[in-house]
Amino acid sequence: MKIYTKTGDKGTTALFGGTRVPKHHIRIETYGTVDELNSHIGLVRDQNVGKENKKTLMRVQDRLFTIGSILATDPEKATLKSGKERLNIPKVTSEDIELLEKEIDRMNESLPEMTHFILPGGHQSVSFCHIARCVCRRAERNATALFEIEAFDEQVLQYLNRLSDYLFVLARKLSHELQAEEIKWTPQKS
């Protein structure tokens, strides 16, 4: 596969199915942000996060590629008029969402109750989780904007929402394990 094709030299790119759109199109912005998120998840996975968390993070990265495929597909070209799928695009399943929920619950069991917002930071690994969480929230915002224009599988939105929660809890879990200070945010009065 050739890396450069020169087909995007004039500011357009092709979706799965062949439709060309401007590179600034909300669809491109959305799956580009998901790709950025996947890179940040890789950075989190490269930290000392434990074997089980690494396994979950690898599963997340796989699911983010699936989400990128869904978002990079022209919905009009994805199905035939009969409703049958034309392109073989993988799906995000309720089991994928439930895995994140189970991991959140598992990690939360050993954490102190949260009573305040928490300032991101305390340890480099924790900060990487918070950065990934913020990128995930941006991907979710972009995806909801795209969804208003062209609907796609709602489980993509649910997955991104749950993933940001997972990343927040993972940051707290790592803070706890690394004995990093978790600073509560208390608003300063002017």
C-alpha angles and dihedrals in degrees: 000000000000114000097212121046101166089222091115096050092106096052102269133107135192125248122212102282094041103269111144120219135172114274089239092058113128089242091058092043089051100050090038089058090048088053090050089050090052090055091051090049087054089054090051090048090053090062125086094271101139133259097275093049091048089053091050092046091053089052088050091052090052090050091049089056087051090050090048089053092050092048093045092056122096101234092215091056095042096074136035121236087260089062093250116134114258097186122046099233117166119237138228107237136205086248089062090054092044090053090059091047092051091049091049091050092046093052094042092057092074098038128095115250113273113237101164140027110274126228110236113247140049097133135022093245091051091049091052088055091051092049090050089049091053092048088048090054090051090050088051092050091050091046092052090050090051091045090058089057101037119009121224134170107320090214087076089063091045092049094051091048093051092043092059088052090049091051091050092052091044088055090052092046092051091048089054095046094044091045089234118163113260105208115207116219114234115177114247115229115233 
